[in-house]
Amino acid sequence: MNKYTFSGGLLFVLVVFVGTGLFMRKEINAGECVIQSIEDIERLFSYDPQEIKKRFAMVEEYITEQVDDILVVPAGDRSFDNTMRPLDTIVRFVTANIVPLFDQSYVNPSPEIRTLVQQEWVVLEKFIQDKVEKNVDLFKACQDYVARNYKKQQKDLSSESKRFVDEVMLKFKRNGLDLPADKLEELKGVTNKVNVLTLEFDKNIAESNKKIYIDRAGLGGLSDQFIDGLKKDADGKYVLGTDYPTYHVVMNQCVVEDTRKKMYKLYNMD
C-alpha cells in the first residue's frame, strides 16, 4: 500500500478517463522552490482550510454540470463531443484541482490540514461513485451513443478517441453498471466502505510513530541533505519513521539491504 492507492471513484476518473491537466495555482519559479528550511516547506504547503473546502465543492459542482449536460442531450443527437468528451474534461478538472491536494493528507505539517483533506476526499469518493462511476443513467447515455451514432462517426475520430470510448464502456461494465439494481447498490456500499478503510489505513501509516534506529553506515546511498534532516536518538543513531516520504527515499535510494529490509517490515508487516 502506498500513497497513490486511489480508491474506487477517483481511480475510475483518473485512470479510465485519460486526460491531462495543469494545477491552476500561481506559478512558482524554479528559484523559489529551493528548500533550505522548515519555513520554506511550510510556505510550499500553505493551504488554507477554506480554500481546500472551496476547491472540493467546486469540483463536485463542475462534475454535476458536466454529467447533467450529457444526460439532457436527446438520444438521436448524441456525439463524441457532447457525450464522451465531457467525461474527459472531468479528469482534467480533477487533476488540476484535487489531485495535488492528495499529497497534503500525507505530508502537510498541519494535522488539521491532513485530516481535512482526508475527510473531503472520502466525501468526494462517494460523490463520484454516485454521479459518475456507478451512475446508471450516465451509463445508458453512453450506451445509447455507442449503439446509435458511434459507428457512423468512427471515421472522423482519432485512434485515441476510439480507444477512449472502448475503455469507458469497458470500465462502466467492470464497475457493475450492468448488474441488477439491488446488486449495484450492494456494490456501491462495499466500494465506499473499502474507500474509507483504504484512506484510514494510509492515514495510520502516515501518522505512525513506529521508528527504526540506524547508524551512519546503514544509510549508505542516501543524500547528505536527507541525512542531515533526520533526528538522532540519545545514542547518536538516526531515526527513520514510516511516513511515506521517508519510506520512499529509503526504499529507493538506500544501498544497505538490511536497512531496506527493516524499513519494509516495519512499514508493511508490523
Phi, psi and chi 1 to 4 in degrees:
 res  aa     phi    psi   chi1   chi2   chi3   chi4
   1 MET       -  134.2 -175.9   72.1   66.6      -
   2 ASN  -140.1 -177.3   58.8   51.5      -      -
   3 LYS   -70.5  -12.0   72.0  169.1 -177.7  174.5
   4 TYR  -100.0   25.1  -65.9  110.3      -      -
   5 THR   -81.7   75.8  -53.4      -      -      -
   6 PHE   -67.1  139.7  -69.0   93.9      -      -
   7 SER   -92.4 -179.9   39.2      -      -      -
   8 GLY   -34.8  -69.5      -      -      -      -
   9 GLY   -60.2  -51.6      -      -      -      -
  10 LEU   -69.9  -31.4  -70.8  177.8      -      -
  11 LEU   -60.5  -42.7 -179.5   63.7      -      -
  12 PHE   -61.2  -48.3 -178.2   76.5      -      -
  13 VAL   -65.5  -44.7  170.5      -      -      -
  14 LEU   -80.6  -28.7  -61.0  176.8      -      -
  15 VAL   -96.4  -41.4  175.8      -      -      -
  16 VAL   -78.4  -49.7 -178.9      -      -      -
  17 PHE   -82.6   80.8  -62.3  157.4      -      -
  18 VAL   -65.3  122.2 -178.7      -      -      -
  19 GLY  -162.0  175.5      -      -      -      -
  20 THR  -129.0  157.0   57.8      -      -      -
  21 GLY  -154.1  158.9      -      -      -      -
  22 LEU  -114.1  134.9  -62.3  175.0      -      -
  23 PHE   -69.9  116.3 -175.7   34.6      -      -
  24 MET   -85.0   60.5  -65.4 -178.6  -70.8      -
  25 ARG  -115.1  159.6 -139.2  173.1  141.7   78.0
  26 LYS   -55.2  131.6 -178.4  179.7  177.5 -178.0
  27 GLU   -63.7  138.7 -177.1  177.0   -8.3      -
  28 ILE  -111.2  123.2  -59.4  177.1      -      -
  29 ASN   -68.6  154.1  -64.5  -35.6      -      -
  30 ALA   -54.4  -39.0      -      -      -      -
  31 GLY   -65.8  -22.3      -      -      -      -
  32 GLU   -84.4   -8.7  -65.0  179.8  -73.0      -
  33 CYS   -96.3    6.9  -68.3      -      -      -
  34 VAL   -73.1  123.0  177.1      -      -      -
  35 ILE   -97.4  113.5  -55.8  -60.4      -      -
  36 GLN  -123.4   -8.8  -63.9  179.2  -28.6      -
  37 SER  -156.4  168.7   67.3      -      -      -
  38 ILE   -60.3  -35.3  -65.3  -62.9      -      -
  39 GLU   -63.3  -37.0  -72.6   72.2   23.6      -
  40 ASP   -63.1  -40.8  -69.4  -24.5      -      -
  41 ILE   -66.8  -44.2  -64.0  174.8      -      -
  42 GLU   -61.9  -37.7  -69.5  176.4  -16.9      -
  43 ARG   -65.0  -38.6  179.3  172.5   60.6   87.1
  44 LEU   -67.2  -30.3 -156.3   59.6      -      -
  45 PHE  -109.8   33.2  -65.1  120.2      -      -
  46 SER   -84.6   75.5   57.4      -      -      -
  47 TYR   -96.5  131.5  -75.2   86.0      -      -
  48 ASP   -86.8  137.1  178.3   80.5      -      -
  49 PRO   -53.9  -40.5  -27.9   35.9      -      -
  50 GLN   -67.0  -35.6  -67.8  -53.9  -47.3      -
  51 GLU   -63.6  -41.3  176.1 -168.5   -8.1      -
  52 ILE   -63.5  -48.1  -68.4  172.2      -      -
  53 LYS   -61.6  -41.4  -68.0  179.6 -179.9  179.5
  54 LYS   -63.2  -39.2 -178.3  179.0  178.2 -179.7
  55 ARG   -68.6  -42.8 -173.7  166.7  -62.1 -176.7
  56 PHE   -62.8  -42.6  -85.6   94.7      -      -
  57 ALA   -64.2  -39.5      -      -      -      -
  58 MET   -62.6  -39.1  176.3 -179.9   63.9      -
  59 VAL   -67.5  -42.2  166.3      -      -      -
  60 GLU   -61.3  -42.0  -71.8 -168.2    9.5      -
  61 GLU   -63.2  -41.6 -179.0  179.0   -9.3      -
  62 TYR   -65.7  -45.5 -178.3   83.1      -      -
  63 ILE   -60.7  -42.6  -67.9  173.1      -      -
  64 THR   -58.9  -45.5  -62.1      -      -      -
  65 GLU   -61.7  -44.6  -69.4  174.7   -5.3      -
  66 GLN   -64.8  -45.6  -65.9  -62.0  -49.2      -
  67 VAL   -66.9  -43.1  172.2      -      -      -
  68 ASP   -62.4  -38.1  -71.6   -8.6      -      -
  69 ASP   -62.8  -37.6  -75.1  -13.1      -      -
  70 ILE   -64.5  -44.4  -67.1  172.7      -      -
  71 LEU   -69.1  -24.4  -63.3 -179.2      -      -
  72 VAL   -88.0   -5.1  -61.9      -      -      -
  73 VAL   -68.8  128.1  175.1      -      -      -
  74 PRO   -59.5  144.5  -24.1   34.6      -      -
  75 ALA   -51.3  -45.6      -      -      -      -
  76 GLY   -74.3  -11.9      -      -      -      -
  77 ASP  -100.1    6.0  -64.0  -22.4      -      -
  78 ARG   -68.8  140.5  -66.1 -159.9  174.6  -79.2
  79 SER  -143.3  174.2   66.6      -      -      -
  80 PHE   -60.7  -41.1 -177.7   88.5      -      -
  81 ASP   -67.9  -34.2  -74.7  -21.4      -      -
  82 ASN  -102.2   -3.3   64.0   29.9      -      -
  83 THR  -122.3  -44.0  -58.5      -      -      -
  84 MET   -94.8  -41.7  -71.5  -67.6  175.4      -
  85 ARG   -60.3  -37.9 -167.0  178.5  -60.0  -80.3
  86 PRO   -58.5  -30.1  -27.0   36.9      -      -
  87 LEU   -66.4  -34.7  -60.8  178.4      -      -
  88 ASP   -69.5  -34.5 -173.8   50.1      -      -
  89 THR   -67.9  -27.5   66.8      -      -      -
  90 ILE   -61.2  -44.8  -71.3  174.7      -      -
  91 VAL   -65.9  -35.8   69.2      -      -      -
  92 ARG   -65.4  -38.2  -72.9 -178.1  -70.7  159.7
  93 PHE   -69.7  -43.9 -159.4   79.6      -      -
  94 VAL   -63.7  -43.2  173.2      -      -      -
  95 THR   -58.7  -42.1  -59.8      -      -      -
  96 ALA   -72.4  -34.1      -      -      -      -
  97 ASN  -110.5  -22.8  -69.2  -77.9      -      -
  98 ILE  -117.3  -43.4  -64.9  -61.5      -      -
  99 VAL   -54.7  -42.1  171.2      -      -      -
 100 PRO   -60.3  -27.0  -25.8   36.6      -      -
 101 LEU   -72.8  -21.9  -69.5  177.5      -      -
 102 PHE   -58.4  -39.4 -171.0   75.7      -      -
 103 ASP   -59.8  -30.6  -74.6  -16.9      -      -
 104 GLN   -64.9  -24.9  -59.0  -52.7  -55.3      -
 105 SER   -72.8   -7.0   64.3      -      -      -
 106 TYR  -116.5  -36.9  -64.8   91.0      -      -
 107 VAL  -118.0   -6.9  -59.2      -      -      -
 108 ASN   -66.2  135.8 -165.1  -73.6      -      -
 109 PRO   -63.1  -21.4  -20.7   32.2      -      -
 110 SER   -91.7  120.8  167.2      -      -      -
 111 PRO   -58.4  -34.1  -21.9   33.2      -      -
 112 GLU   -61.6  -44.7  177.2 -170.5    7.4      -
 113 ILE   -68.5  -43.2  -65.0  -62.9      -      -
 114 ARG   -59.0  -46.9  -66.1 -162.3  -57.0  -90.3
 115 THR   -66.3  -41.0  -60.9      -      -      -
 116 LEU   -61.4  -46.2  175.8   60.9      -      -
 117 VAL   -62.1  -41.3  172.1      -      -      -
 118 GLN   -62.6  -42.4  -71.5  158.0    0.0      -
 119 GLN   -65.9  -44.9  -68.3  171.8  -17.7      -
 120 GLU   -65.9  -34.2  -66.9  -70.5  -29.0      -
 121 TRP   -64.0  -43.2 -163.1  -89.2      -      -
 122 VAL   -62.0  -43.0  168.8      -      -      -
 123 VAL   -62.9  -43.0  172.8      -      -      -
 124 LEU   -66.1  -37.3 -177.9   60.6      -      -
 125 GLU   -57.4  -48.6  -72.5  -85.1    8.6      -
 126 LYS   -65.2  -39.2 -174.0  178.5 -174.2  -54.3
 127 PHE   -60.5  -45.0  174.4   82.3      -      -
 128 ILE   -69.3  -33.5  -68.3  178.4      -      -
 129 GLN   -54.0  -49.8  -79.9  -86.8  -41.1      -
 130 ASP   -77.4  -38.5  -64.6  -26.8      -      -
 131 LYS   -88.5  -27.5 -161.6   68.3 -179.9  178.4
 132 VAL  -126.1  -64.6 -178.2      -      -      -
 133 GLU   -62.1  -40.1 -174.1 -174.5   15.5      -
 134 LYS  -124.9   37.5  -67.3 -178.1  172.9   62.4
 135 ASN   -88.8  105.3 -174.7  -25.5      -      -
 136 VAL   -62.4  -40.2  175.3      -      -      -
 137 ASP   -63.4  -39.3  -69.3  -24.2      -      -
 138 LEU   -66.4  -42.5 -179.7   60.8      -      -
 139 PHE   -58.6  -45.1  174.4   53.0      -      -
 140 LYS   -66.1  -35.7  -71.4  179.7  177.8  178.6
 141 ALA   -63.7  -42.5      -      -      -      -
 142 CYS   -68.9  -38.0  -67.4      -      -      -
 143 GLN   -60.8  -42.0  -88.4 -172.3  -40.8      -
 144 ASP   -62.6  -42.2 -174.4   72.1      -      -
 145 TYR   -61.0  -45.7  161.2   64.1      -      -
 146 VAL   -63.7  -41.7  170.7      -      -      -
 147 ALA   -71.8  -36.6      -      -      -      -
 148 ARG   -93.6  -48.0  -70.4  173.9 -179.4  -97.8
 149 ASN  -122.1  -15.6  -62.9  -33.7      -      -
 150 TYR   -58.6  -48.5  178.1   48.1      -      -
 151 LYS   -62.5  -38.4  -71.3 -175.6  178.1  179.4
 152 LYS   -67.6  -27.9  -66.9 -175.8  -69.2 -175.1
 153 GLN   -98.7   -5.7  -61.6  172.3    0.5      -
 154 GLN   -55.5  -40.1  -92.3 -173.6  -44.9      -
 155 LYS   -63.1  -22.3   64.7 -179.9 -174.5  -58.1
 156 ASP   -96.1   -0.8  -61.2  -39.4      -      -
 157 LEU   -99.1  148.3  -62.6  177.5      -      -
 158 SER   -73.9  165.0   66.2      -      -      -
 159 SER   -62.8  -33.3   58.0      -      -      -
 160 GLU   -66.5  -40.0  -69.8   81.7    5.4      -
 161 SER   -66.5  -40.4  -64.3      -      -      -
 162 LYS   -63.3  -43.0  -65.1  174.2 -172.8  176.3
 163 ARG   -65.0  -36.9 -175.4  168.9   63.1 -110.2
 164 PHE   -60.0  -47.2  179.7   82.0      -      -
 165 VAL   -59.0  -47.6  172.9      -      -      -
 166 ASP   -61.3  -42.3  -67.5  -18.8      -      -
 167 GLU   -69.1  -40.5  -74.1  -64.7  -45.1      -
 168 VAL   -61.0  -47.4  166.5      -      -      -
 169 MET   -65.5  -39.7  -61.6  -49.2  -62.2      -
 170 LEU   -63.5  -43.9  177.5   61.7      -      -
 171 LYS   -70.1  -34.8  -68.6  -62.0 -176.9 -180.0
 172 PHE   -56.4  -47.3  -92.3  132.5      -      -
 173 LYS   -67.3  -40.7  -68.2 -179.9 -179.7  179.1
 174 ARG   -65.2  -23.4  -74.0  179.6  173.1  173.8
 175 ASN   -93.6   14.8  -78.6  -78.0      -      -
 176 GLY    91.2   11.9      -      -      -      -
 177 LEU   -69.8  -15.4  -89.3  -64.2      -      -
 178 ASP   -99.7   11.5   54.1   -6.1      -      -
 179 LEU   -80.6  159.1  -69.2  173.2      -      -
 180 PRO   -59.3  154.6  -23.3   33.1      -      -
 181 ALA   -55.7  -41.5      -      -      -      -
 182 ASP   -67.6  -37.6   59.0  -27.3      -      -
 183 LYS   -70.1  -35.5  -66.4  -64.3 -177.3 -177.5
 184 LEU   -65.3  -41.9  179.7   57.4      -      -
 185 GLU   -63.7  -38.2  -74.0  -56.6  -48.2      -
 186 GLU   -63.5  -42.1 -177.6  179.6  -10.0      -
 187 LEU   -65.0  -39.0  178.9   59.2      -      -
 188 LYS   -58.5  -45.6  -76.9 -176.7 -178.9 -179.7
 189 GLY   -62.3  -43.4      -      -      -      -
 190 VAL   -64.6  -43.8  170.4      -      -      -
 191 THR   -63.7  -44.1  -57.7      -      -      -
 192 ASN   -61.9  -38.7  -73.1  -30.6      -      -
 193 LYS   -65.4  -42.7 -174.2  174.5 -178.5  178.9
 194 VAL   -63.0  -40.6  169.2      -      -      -
 195 ASN   -59.9  -45.1  -69.0  -15.5      -      -
 196 VAL   -63.9  -44.5  171.6      -      -      -
 197 LEU   -65.2  -36.9  -69.6  174.5      -      -
 198 THR   -62.3  -47.6  -62.9      -      -      -
 199 LEU   -66.7  -36.3  -72.8  175.6      -      -
 200 GLU   -64.4  -41.6 -172.5   65.5   27.6      -
 201 PHE   -61.0  -48.5  175.0   85.6      -      -
 202 ASP   -62.6  -37.3  -71.9  -13.2      -      -
 203 LYS   -63.7  -43.4  176.3 -176.3  176.7 -178.4
 204 ASN   -62.6  -38.3  -69.4  -20.5      -      -
 205 ILE   -64.6  -46.7  -70.7  -67.3      -      -
 206 ALA   -63.9  -33.0      -      -      -      -
 207 GLU  -103.3   11.6  -62.1 -179.0   -4.4      -
 208 SER   -64.9  144.2  171.0      -      -      -
 209 ASN   -97.8    6.8  -69.7  -40.0      -      -
 210 LYS   -67.3  138.5  -65.7 -177.2  -66.2 -174.9
 211 LYS  -143.5  155.3  -60.9  175.9  177.4   63.6
 212 ILE  -122.8  155.8   57.7  174.4      -      -
 213 TYR  -120.4  120.9  -57.9   88.9      -      -
 214 ILE  -127.4  138.6  -54.4  -65.6      -      -
 215 ASP   -80.1  173.0   57.9   27.4      -      -
 216 ARG   -59.4  -36.7 -176.2   62.7  176.5   80.6
 217 ALA   -64.9  -25.3      -      -      -      -
 218 GLY   -82.0    1.5      -      -      -      -
 219 LEU  -108.4   19.7  -58.5  177.9      -      -
 220 GLY   -54.8  135.7      -      -      -      -
 221 GLY    96.0  -18.8      -      -      -      -
 222 LEU   -84.9  145.6  -58.8  177.5      -      -
 223 SER   -69.4  152.8   69.2      -      -      -
 224 ASP   -60.4  -36.6  -69.9  -22.0      -      -
 225 GLN   -61.9  -42.8 -176.6  178.9   15.2      -
 226 PHE   -66.6  -45.9  175.9   80.3      -      -
 227 ILE   -63.6  -40.7  -65.5  172.9      -      -
 228 ASP   -63.5  -22.7  -70.2  -16.7      -      -
 229 GLY   -86.7   -4.8      -      -      -      -
 230 LEU   -83.1  148.4  -64.0  174.3      -      -
 231 LYS   -81.6  161.3  -65.8 -179.4  179.6  179.6
 232 LYS  -121.9  150.7  -67.3 -177.2 -179.9 -179.5
 233 ASP   -88.3 -174.8   66.9    3.4      -      -
 234 ALA   -63.8  -23.2      -      -      -      -
 235 ASP   -92.3    3.1  -62.6  -36.8      -      -
 236 GLY    86.0    7.2      -      -      -      -
 237 LYS   -84.0  151.2  -70.3 -171.2  174.2 -177.0
 238 TYR   -82.1  141.2  -68.1   87.9      -      -
 239 VAL  -100.4  121.4 -179.0      -      -      -
 240 LEU  -112.9  121.3  -62.6  176.8      -      -
 241 GLY   -93.3  175.5      -      -      -      -
 242 THR  -100.1   14.6   54.3      -      -      -
 243 ASP   -61.0  150.2   56.3  -75.6      -      -
 244 TYR   -59.7  -45.5 -176.6   80.3      -      -
 245 PRO   -55.7  -42.4  -27.6   37.2      -      -
 246 THR   -67.8  -45.9  -59.5      -      -      -
 247 TYR   -58.0  -45.5  176.5   79.5      -      -
 248 HIS   -61.2  -46.6  176.2   77.6      -      -
 249 VAL   -63.6  -47.3  170.8      -      -      -
 250 VAL   -62.5  -47.2  172.6      -      -      -
 251 MET   -68.6  -26.4  -64.3  -56.3  -65.7      -
 252 ASN   -99.1  -18.2  -75.5  -82.9      -      -
 253 GLN  -122.6  -26.2  -62.1  179.4   16.3      -
 254 CYS   -70.5  131.0 -175.1      -      -      -
 255 VAL   -94.9   -0.9  -61.7      -      -      -
 256 VAL   -90.3  110.7 -178.1      -      -      -
 257 GLU   -59.5  -41.2 -178.4  179.2    1.9      -
 258 ASP   -63.3  -37.8 -174.7   60.7      -      -
 259 THR   -65.5  -43.8  -60.7      -      -      -
 260 ARG   -63.3  -39.8  -63.6 -161.6  -51.1  -86.0
 261 LYS   -62.1  -45.8  -77.4 -176.1  176.2 -180.0
 262 LYS   -62.0  -42.1  -70.9  178.4  179.3  178.3
 263 MET   -65.7  -44.6  178.9   63.5   82.6      -
 264 TYR   -60.6  -46.0 -180.0   85.6      -      -
 265 LYS   -63.5  -43.2 -177.1  177.1  179.3 -178.9
 266 LEU   -64.8  -40.1 -171.3   67.5      -      -
 267 TYR   -73.4  -39.0 -175.3   86.5      -      -
 268 ASN  -105.5  -23.6  -67.7  -77.6      -      -
 269 MET  -119.7  -36.8  -59.1  170.8   62.8      -
 270 ASP   -74.8      -  -75.8   -0.9      -      -
